Amino acid sequence: MDHSPEASLNLIQIFRSRVRQYGARRALLFRDPQAPRWRTIDWTAWGEAACHTALGLYSLGVRKGAVVGILSENRPEWTFADLGILSLGAASVPIYPTSSCQDILYILQNAEIEILFVSSSEQLQRIQPALKDHPDLRHVIVFEPEASENPAVLTLAGLIERGRRLGLNNDNLYDGFVDAVSASDLATLIYTSGTTGPPKGVMLTHGNFVQNYLGARERIRIGESDVALSFLPLSHVFERLAGYYFMAFSGAVIAYARNMQSVPEDILEVRPTVGAAVPRFYEKIHAKIMERVTAGPTTARLIFHWALRVGRRYRESSRPSIFSRIEFKLAECLVFKKIRASLGGKLRFFISGGAPLSAELGRFFYACGVLILEGYGLTETSPVISVNTPEQIRFGTVGQALSNVEVKIAEDGEILTRGPCVMAGYYRNPEATSACMKEGWFFTGDIGEFDRDGFLKITDRKKDLIITSGGKNISPQNIENLILADPLFSQAVILGDKRNYLVALIVPNKNELCREARTAGLPEMSWTSLLASPEVAGLMEKRLRQRTHDLAAYEQIKYFALLEREFTQEAGELTPTLKVKRKVVCEKHRDLIESLYQKGPGPKASG
């Protein structure tokens, strides 16, 4: 247990102690949109921005207990807004920048938001329909400096200037606001994206975040020499804690990626030492590596797979032989250094969360010298419950619980947790709160088990378990992870609840499948025609069987269908954290799924 004096502080008090400690050291990096270079914000400037934002909000009538929204992509101004809000004892309400107008309106109304930060005039224009239906909104503050004729629309620069002027004549005003905030005060409302039903506002306090930071700090060491690339949305509690509070309070530099598409280029320029992401990010890196390998000459493919075998043997050996060390050095020079160079060349480790990471994927990267530390948590737990560490890592598990977190497994296999990191409840939703909180324990909805050394393994979501008509309980995520370890597959959804066998909806990796088709000598044809061809159906079935051949008979996929496009947030098929909304997918492809149960196998494709 961490008995640091910081345990009794609020988030802003810890932040301000770092401002005093680091002063002119760089704190944030961001890409200048007007010039191809990275710009720096030092700790002193960051602290001033937070202070003046807070005082500017105070001049607009924001007081302790208020809620203020933030609708923006990752950028330094996001943190200015958040820290300014928290300084007043108000709560920030992050909203995913990709949210639909309908979802934004729901959050604005449910949280009764009167002031909203928005990243740009384009974003402001996009959400106008939602704002018109929420007349209680008094002010919108735009990060970018476009002027507006609407007096209710302010710029962040203008707000900060208001705060600066207010502070000139009130030396101790800001200090008083910060010191009046207690650990039990609400810090944020985070609306869960949820795969079903309307989102619920998770109430997290200053103490929740501080305790989670302290617990995580015991397990994973971040220091002043570290640089973190931030690209997972700050609206996601995982990035909020791991990529923001944890990194900043540990003295690391935070660099903000321009967008998700620019991440490969940004990694090369920033050369991060640490980062946090969801498994989908690592799956895409793996797929690109394997695409390059399979597209290369035979000799290069043989060298790569030899190096991978060498790397696995070396990493798993406690006392490698002299010959093994020589082999490994050769594999390093020929293969592994190039892979790490594509990730900037300075990476110490990645942290993975938000969804299960395939053990095979973890071992693949570990063999290459890229360490991925898988952890586990939920929005409701601030979020970290458990995590692997560089010193204690076990692939296929989410590590051991933090020292200030209790975890137990219920009789039905559900993971329960309690401790200072568990939420205060769902905002204005006592029924939902009481449904998942009993005798101090939070019911996670996840199914898991401990190994003999206390490493936690997540086997499935309780509500996602497939129970066949024969009474067999099946974990679809386990099967999906097996399938997605093959670069030929981009996305997979396993179905079969209350049915007598399993079927799958498969989204192929377009580049990989087209390459396989050319290798097989198939003529040029449209994507739709390619997916409907018997040759592709045979190839996909063969690879599917190879990935699942060790599963029990009742876990085997009997029939499958190929989909032409990936599931997306825009189509409502993915949550902002990239989890598949199974109910939505099933509804959209209801007829196709039924055909798999009625007509049996054969090349089936659907847009």
Beta strands, then each sheet from edge to edge (+ up, - down):
strand 1: 26-31
strand 2: 38-42
strand 3: 67-71
strand 4: 91-95
strand 5: 115-118
strand 6: 139-142
strand 7: 153-155
strand 8: 186-191
strand 9: 201-205
strand 10: 227-230
strand 11: 253-256
strand 12: 274-277
strand 13: 349-352
strand 14: 372-377
strand 15: 384-387
strand 16: 400-401
strand 17: 406-409
strand 18: 414-418
strand 19: 425-426
strand 20: 437-438
strand 21: 441-450
strand 22: 456-461
strand 23: 466-467
strand 24: 473-474
strand 25: 489-495
strand 26: 502-508
strand 27: 557-563
strand 28: 605-606
sheet 1: 2+ 1- 11- 10- 12- 13- 14- 15+ 16-
sheet 2: 4+ 3+ 5+ 6+ 7+
sheet 3: 8+ 9- 19+
sheet 4: 17+ 18- 21+ 20-
sheet 5: 17+ 18- 21+ 22-
sheet 6: 23+ 24-
sheet 7: 25+ 26- 27- 28-
end
